[in-house]
Amino acid sequence: MKVLVTGGAGFLGVRLIRALLAGDGPMGRVDAVVAADMAPCPVDDPRVTSRVGSVADAAFVAAAVEPDVDVVYHLAAVLSGQSEAEFDIGMRVNVDATRLLLEACRKLPKPPRFVFTSSLAVFGGPMPEVVPEDMVLMPQSSYGAEKAIGELMVCEYGRKGFVDGVVCRLPTITVRPGKPNSAASSFVSGIIREPLNGEASECPVPLDTRLWISSPDAAVANLVRAGAIPAERLGGRPVLNLPGITVTAAEMLDSLERLGGKAARERVALTDVERIKAIVCSWPGAFDVSRPLALGFAADADFDGIVRQYMDGLAHARG
Ligand SMILES: NC(=O)c1ccc[n+]([C@@H]2O[C@H](COP(=O)([O-])OP(=O)(O)OC[C@H]3O[C@@H](n4cnc5c(N)ncnc54)[C@H](O)[C@@H]3O)[C@@H](O)[C@H]2O)c1
């Protein structure tokens, strides 16, 4: 089994590659992984080939899509904050590069499984409390619009038999280690990570804002499953809202206090940032995920468990 992961040096890409190489998931044994990213893939394993370049470059994509690839995970993307601020870059990477990659896959002797990581940012406008599977797409950001275009392309290339496409709409993933990033949702990790590391942080949205979230481990396990699930089990509906849990910003801060103490909670200042609110508060806070759950996809048990996952990772990194 050979797998290509674009964005293979990123937050989820690295974790996905490690999970694939562990070989104990539904995909079984993976013999080779090609990681295509602007940055070198840090996974140190002889089965990994790191290709450094841009997925917006047709020659790079043609070389990265090797003729015997079985599964393509397309994770490389410009995230929500940058897509909104730099329209042309967002369109080039999130839309044009997705088409380049699909075209390269179309030329292969056997259509590969093509897993596209989309986002709940494809939704917006008036929405019910719990978003059903057939909710109309109404993105309120460049990122959401670009992901929606990508979804349609993957479905159309799938319908034509050029790829075996699966679209995974990921919840917001938290707690993300490291530094804040260019996603509008960056604070969803920042309000836990920074206080636990003794640093100040800001919550820029109202405390009753509902967020649909997943831990990195749950998201990666679901992506592995998406790479392996037989097409017939999807019943002609290859777009999946991956399971998550609904938490409010207030509930997240309660968890922070429970697990990190009162001092950690006090490091979070409540602010009000229109630019962030306009994007994040347009996203749905809960989904009907009965079909993905029946297909074997899974969600975290609760938010405390997500915080513990991060704290365990910290403890491990510190030795
Ligand atoms: N993390 C989340 O909360 C979340 C939520 C919903 C959807 N997603 C989607 O999941 C995917 C992975 O997200 P992530 O959190 O790992 O992001 P990330 O920013 O950590 O990783 C993205 C990777 O893509 C690479 N990349 C960007 N432009 C590129 C280009 N032109 N050519 C090659 N590589 C390029 C970056 O170098 C980076 O390593 C993305 O498609 C993202 O839109 C993530």
The ligand as an SDF file (V2000), in Angstrom:
LIG
                    3D

 44 48  0  0  0  0  0  0  0  0999 V2000
   -6.7920   21.7350   12.1350 N   0  0  0  0  0  0  0  0  0  0  0  0
   -8.0800   22.0100   12.0290 C   0  0  0  0  0  0  0  0  0  0  0  0
   -8.7290   22.4450   12.9950 O   0  0  0  0  0  0  0  0  0  0  0  0
   -8.8030   21.7650   10.7250 C   0  0  0  0  0  0  0  0  0  0  0  0
  -10.1950   21.8680   10.7000 C   0  0  0  0  0  0  0  0  0  0  0  0
  -10.8640   21.6680    9.5120 C   0  0  0  0  0  0  0  0  0  0  0  0
  -10.1500   21.3480    8.3720 C   0  0  0  0  0  0  0  0  0  0  0  0
   -8.7990   21.2580    8.4210 N   0  0  0  0  0  0  0  0  0  0  0  0
   -8.0740   20.9280    7.1860 C   0  0  0  0  0  0  0  0  0  0  0  0
   -7.1640   19.8700    7.4500 O   0  0  0  0  0  0  0  0  0  0  0  0
   -6.0050   20.0390    6.6440 C   0  0  0  0  0  0  0  0  0  0  0  0
   -4.7510   19.9980    7.5000 C   0  0  0  0  0  0  0  0  0  0  0  0
   -4.8250   21.0340    8.4720 O   0  0  0  0  0  0  0  0  0  0  0  0
   -3.6760   21.3070    9.5260 P   0  0  0  0  0  0  0  0  0  0  0  0
   -4.3390   21.7840   10.7500 O   0  0  0  0  0  0  0  0  0  0  0  0
   -2.7520   20.1600    9.5780 O   0  0  0  0  0  0  0  0  0  0  0  0
   -2.9540   22.5500    8.8540 O   0  0  0  0  0  0  0  0  0  0  0  0
   -1.4110   22.9140    8.8040 P   0  0  0  0  0  0  0  0  0  0  0  0
   -1.3290   24.3590    8.4200 O   0  0  0  0  0  0  0  0  0  0  0  0
   -0.7110   22.4990   10.0430 O   0  0  0  0  0  0  0  0  0  0  0  0
   -0.8830   22.0110    7.6300 O   0  0  0  0  0  0  0  0  0  0  0  0
   -1.0790   22.3460    6.3010 C   0  0  0  0  0  0  0  0  0  0  0  0
    0.1940   22.0210    5.5680 C   0  0  0  0  0  0  0  0  0  0  0  0
    0.0030   22.3720    4.2080 O   0  0  0  0  0  0  0  0  0  0  0  0
    1.2230   22.8880    3.7400 C   0  0  0  0  0  0  0  0  0  0  0  0
    0.9830   23.7170    2.5730 N   0  0  0  0  0  0  0  0  0  0  0  0
    0.3570   24.9300    2.5270 C   0  0  0  0  0  0  0  0  0  0  0  0
    0.4090   25.3950    1.2790 N   0  0  0  0  0  0  0  0  0  0  0  0
    1.0580   24.4710    0.5320 C   0  0  0  0  0  0  0  0  0  0  0  0
    1.4220   24.3960   -0.8140 C   0  0  0  0  0  0  0  0  0  0  0  0
    1.1290   25.3780   -1.6820 N   0  0  0  0  0  0  0  0  0  0  0  0
    2.0760   23.3010   -1.2460 N   0  0  0  0  0  0  0  0  0  0  0  0
    2.3910   22.3000   -0.3980 C   0  0  0  0  0  0  0  0  0  0  0  0
    2.0870   22.3190    0.9050 N   0  0  0  0  0  0  0  0  0  0  0  0
    1.4200   23.4040    1.3610 C   0  0  0  0  0  0  0  0  0  0  0  0
    1.7940   23.6790    4.8840 C   0  0  0  0  0  0  0  0  0  0  0  0
    3.2080   23.8360    4.7380 O   0  0  0  0  0  0  0  0  0  0  0  0
    1.4170   22.8210    6.0850 C   0  0  0  0  0  0  0  0  0  0  0  0
    2.4580   21.9290    6.4420 O   0  0  0  0  0  0  0  0  0  0  0  0
   -6.1960   21.3210    5.8780 C   0  0  0  0  0  0  0  0  0  0  0  0
   -6.7340   20.9900    4.6120 O   0  0  0  0  0  0  0  0  0  0  0  0
   -7.2210   22.0700    6.6800 C   0  0  0  0  0  0  0  0  0  0  0  0
   -7.9630   22.9580    5.8810 O   0  0  0  0  0  0  0  0  0  0  0  0
   -8.1040   21.4460    9.5700 C   0  0  0  0  0  0  0  0  0  0  0  0
  1  2  1  0
  2  3  2  0
  2  4  1  0
  4  5  1  0
  4 44  2  0
  5  6  2  0
  6  7  1  0
  7  8  2  0
  8  9  1  0
  8 44  1  0
  9 10  1  0
  9 42  1  0
 10 11  1  0
 11 12  1  0
 11 40  1  0
 12 13  1  0
 13 14  1  0
 14 15  2  0
 14 16  1  0
 14 17  1  0
 17 18  1  0
 18 19  2  0
 18 20  1  0
 18 21  1  0
 21 22  1  0
 22 23  1  0
 23 24  1  0
 23 38  1  0
 24 25  1  0
 25 26  1  0
 25 36  1  0
 26 27  1  0
 26 35  1  0
 27 28  2  0
 28 29  1  0
 29 30  1  0
 29 35  2  0
 30 31  1  0
 30 32  2  0
 32 33  1  0
 33 34  2  0
 34 35  1  0
 36 37  1  0
 36 38  1  0
 38 39  1  0
 40 41  1  0
 40 42  1  0
 42 43  1  0
M  CHG  2   8   1  16  -1
M  END
$$$$
